[in-house]
Amino acid sequence: MSPEIASRTTQPRRHGSNSGQPLTRRDGVLKVTGRATYAADNHPEGMLYAVTAISRIARGRVTALDVTAAKAHPGVVEILTPANRPPLSHDPEEKMLPFGFRVEVLQNDGVRYVGQPIALVIAETLEAATEGAALLNPQYEVADARTNLSNGDRFDTASVGIGMPARTAHGDIAVGLAAATHVIEADYVTPAQYHNAMEPHAVVAEWDGDRVTLDMPNQAMALSCASYAAYFGIPAENVLIRSPFLGGGFGSKAILNGPQILAILAARLLKRPVKLALTRAQMYGPVGHRGHTWQKLRIGTDSNGRLTALHHHALCATSSFDEFLEAAANASLPLYESPAILVEHEGLRLDTGTPGPMRAPGEASGSATLEVAMDEAAVACGMDPLEFRLANYAETEPGTGRPFSSKALRECYSEGAKRFGWAGRPIEPRQMRDENGFLVGWGMGTAVFHCPHFPAEARATLRADGTALVETAGADMGQGAWTALAQIAAEALGLDPDQVEFHSGVSSLPDGGIAGGSGHTASAGLALNNAGEDAIAKLAALATADPASPLFGAGNIGVVARSGRLHRLDDDGRSESYVEILARAGQAEVIGTAKAARDQEAAAAHAMFSHGAVFAEVKVDPDLGQIRATRLVGAFAAGRVINPRLVRSQYFGGMIWGASFALHEEAITDHRTGRIMNADLAEYHIPVNADVPSLDAILIEENDPYVNPLGIKGVGEIGITGTVGAVANAVWHATGVRVRRFPIRIEDLIIGWDTSRK
Amino acid sequence: MNRFDYIRPASVPEAVAAAAVPGSTYLAAGTNLLDLMKVGTMRPERVIDITRLPGLDHIEWLADGSVRIGAMVRNSDLAYDARFARTFPAVAEALLSGASAQLRNAATVGGNLMQRTRCAYFHDLASACNRRMAGSGCDARDGENRLHAVLGWSEHCIATHPSDFCVPLVALDAVAEVEGPHGARDIPVDLLHALPGATPERETALAPGELIVALRLPSEAASFSGNARYLKLRERTSYAFAVVSAAAALEIEGGLIRKARIALGGVAAKPWRAREAEAALVDMPASTEAFTKAAELALADALPSGDNAFKIELARRIVVRALNLALEGTPEVMPALPASPFSTTAGATHVA
């Protein structure tokens, strides 16, 4: 069921502008009543179930699979192995631009990480397929697993993230350090983390000749259609992806993976629909993760607490066969003014699945360490951490001097500090106790995230009954795209949201771009806005050229669309409804279309970032070392806010994720085998409700005329940045113990803890 | 998972008879068993569903003041039974500190006693585990073992018992009532779980086919109701197994400790009763000094089994804290965060 059906009667009728209003989710009722159809909810007639058998070694070769035993299991239909896997039209070792990764689709018997698919079992039931996979009983030729700094291969790299330079230098770092009165130098470690979207990666594939329909959660439908088409040797328009809802994606559903390709291949081979849904444990391998990093920061400051040098080096893990390096050190580029800034990256090859973009890729890991290092530098200077950051506020982009398209970070600092009650915070650690004797600490961090904009298309149809249909292939991962995008379209069309039917989440619609990089609302939103404006322009042309219309002759003056009517710009009293205009013209509809992209000139001339400030309070048990984040206050400036309810929710989600990064999340690898020993939600800890008792997100107003015509930046990822450091700094402030490894653990605080210092 | 026979007996004798066939296992709520079957750690050929057996879901107060709890009583039902929670508050607190509300609503008393270790190597079929497969070795010994045992472990196994519930049960001399092919018998909970020694695959004192039908708490255990606590250190505020935990119960008269009960969780393959520490407290004035000495005694034999020396110090500290909390008295109402060190934090209003 699609959201507009359920939403028709649930939204209050609004007058005038509807963007900026905190409408509830159009798909909310569907979701809480279980009627929203997720990919794995589809069960076409005759469907088979596919389950991957996965490798339990990190490197080597599969020498034997007991296909006979597996095939003999009742219900098992077919088993794909490297020996019989049908051909693909694209070489899986060949990266497909722009976001293609090398994938494992049984191209040979090699194993390059734990969790790699080594066979696909297809059966009449999920249970039979699962047991069939278990019966394969793989035998291996095992090579030593490379799992850490001591045995991984370090390598130089030219690029990090997706196509970003690995090294950027402004000024001379040696000169800057020599000029400093204080230099802090510290090493930090961030762990491997896994997306763990609530909804596992799933696909239901059904072929009809050389056309295929894929029900799957997908953050990048148009790109994925083209990629699947290349793998299966069919035109891109023959691939239909239906992805109305995603149960979280966080970057892991934007990139093709081996298990899904194999399931689609099996459906083609067996001429029956095939469903595959990864188990939780199977999501720790072929679907990306946030890579392990080892970072070093050196910060030089002068006697006034101003930076003289900022040096950020990041050693970033990737797989043995592909590159995705966290652009962690780049977090030190846009925030703080310094005459010398050097950021550089190195790679480390490990026997893991290839890392990939995970909510705030690069920035999350880099901001975590930068903000702790800035706290250490503030301590070295004897300054309050907020005062220290203000002393190093960048009025223009550090190094380049480009103006920011907008930057209300000062307001974020001041509003956040006010709401939190930062004033009067003791500079020394271990000074505060609550009424129960728990250690209390306050810390802060600056949040920053760039504002990408992806090309997108949309269509808006004004109908004879005065309602509209707007269409773009957008992706709602839970962030509220169904609602915010419809609000933008309704605004452009001069209609209330409940008069606008919104079609999204199907690849046959106009390309909605990528739901990633915090750029989806801006990108798809601008396309919808422009399509709406195009439809209104066409409607206005009909009216102003029609002598029977009260708007006749207003072509030069212009009209404005409001509440389903066009009004003369210079005379509000002269207006006509869309219904009347279309009826007299004898037209069933007018259709507006748009392709939207960023103005490259404005982009080149400006540095474009969302900003924020996060303040954290933690309490720590003075004897037992258990930590609890008791208060988080974030203030964010991210351009125009379409729906404050959804935006706040994004900030909350990001801030909780930040607290999770600081205190909970870590994939634990057995270094002898490369196996992740906590690949389930009982042992891979993410916060429960009780871990973050109080959250506050302040929306700072910001008008940005350059970022795009709508002035929208992005809010999906920035909440993590700043928060990790804020929580870690609060732990230091509570305890006096500086932990430079994430997540911060009880024993980090207990070992060597002098309890007589209570 | 493997194909298995599903058997639903109508009575306890039928269940015991069905389970006498090798390869059988009892199924209660399945909150642990089904997970183990999904990952393949357990591959039973016969699953004997005891959830429909009559008469196992009652809480029965006996004339002598003891209580008899049917094995199929749900964790939540027991924890929220007003009389039970008032009489054995540390047990109720332990129950409410375990798992999540959803799991507690399903999980049973008997199942909790029978839950298996969370050792990752026990769950990972590619790893050597003497507990899962006798004689195969112990990959935890040199593996990721920061949360493993510090008491009673052997070279063959360093796993811990994960239950919260069992910790105060052991402290309060609870007894399991068992029926089996050779009749009925009682097993003190303290003797139910085995230390690994050279045979870690023998996890409990139960003989094949034996079924726990009830749990008894003796009337003497009620004498601690005014000064009994359970405290659990976790790496997140809820829905996490204990790093270390402790149950502490005191009977105090005129400022002197008359009786003390101490048990530790998360430190050994069984809930760890600290009898020497208890004895050292008898007739002593209740003070942090005495509690510290008791904690030293409780952990006197502790040894790290790996990267977990910090647990020994934490265990000492949690014993002292739990005894101090017990001394302060059982709270009038169950804390919003049961067993959490943060349960006293003002504003800690979230129910865990």
Boltz contact constraints between the chains, C-beta under 6 A:
constraints:
  - contact:
      token1: [A, 56]
      token2: [B, 126]
      max_distance: 6.0
  - contact:
      token1: [A, 131]
      token2: [B, 2]
      max_distance: 6.0
  - contact:
      token1: [A, 134]
      token2: [B, 40]
      max_distance: 6.0
  - contact:
      token1: [A, 436]
      token2: [B, 344]
      max_distance: 6.0
  - contact:
      token1: [A, 436]
      token2: [B, 345]
      max_distance: 6.0
  - contact:
      token1: [A, 621]
      token2: [B, 341]
      max_distance: 6.0
  - contact:
      token1: [A, 623]
      token2: [B, 317]
      max_distance: 6.0
  - contact:
      token1: [A, 624]
      token2: [B, 233]
      max_distance: 6.0
  - contact:
      token1: [A, 624]
      token2: [B, 317]
      max_distance: 6.0
  - contact:
      token1: [A, 624]
      token2: [B, 341]
      max_distance: 6.0
  - contact:
      token1: [A, 626]
      token2: [B, 233]
      max_distance: 6.0
  - contact:
      token1: [A, 626]
      token2: [B, 341]
      max_distance: 6.0
  - contact:
      token1: [A, 628]
      token2: [B, 342]
      max_distance: 6.0
  - contact:
      token1: [A, 664]
      token2: [B, 236]
      max_distance: 6.0
  - contact:
      token1: [A, 668]
      token2: [B, 144]
      max_distance: 6.0
  - contact:
      token1: [A, 670]
      token2: [B, 143]
      max_distance: 6.0
  - contact:
      token1: [A, 670]
      token2: [B, 144]
      max_distance: 6.0
  - contact:
      token1: [A, 677]
      token2: [B, 120]
      max_distance: 6.0
  - contact:
      token1: [A, 677]
      token2: [B, 144]
      max_distance: 6.0
  - contact:
      token1: [A, 685]
      token2: [B, 235]
      max_distance: 6.0
  - contact:
      token1: [A, 685]
      token2: [B, 236]
      max_distance: 6.0
  - contact:
      token1: [A, 688]
      token2: [B, 236]
      max_distance: 6.0
  - contact:
      token1: [A, 688]
      token2: [B, 238]
      max_distance: 6.0
  - contact:
      token1: [A, 688]
      token2: [B, 239]
      max_distance: 6.0
  - contact:
      token1: [A, 689]
      token2: [B, 350]
      max_distance: 6.0
  - contact:
      token1: [A, 690]
      token2: [B, 237]
      max_distance: 6.0
  - contact:
      token1: [A, 690]
      token2: [B, 238]
      max_distance: 6.0
  - contact:
      token1: [A, 690]
      token2: [B, 350]
      max_distance: 6.0
  - contact:
      token1: [A, 690]
      token2: [B, 352]
      max_distance: 6.0
  - contact:
      token1: [A, 691]
      token2: [B, 236]
      max_distance: 6.0
  - contact:
      token1: [A, 691]
      token2: [B, 237]
      max_distance: 6.0
  - contact:
      token1: [A, 747]
      token2: [B, 310]
      max_distance: 6.0
  - contact:
      token1: [A, 750]
      token2: [B, 310]
      max_distance: 6.0
  - contact:
      token1: [A, 751]
      token2: [B, 310]
      max_distance: 6.0
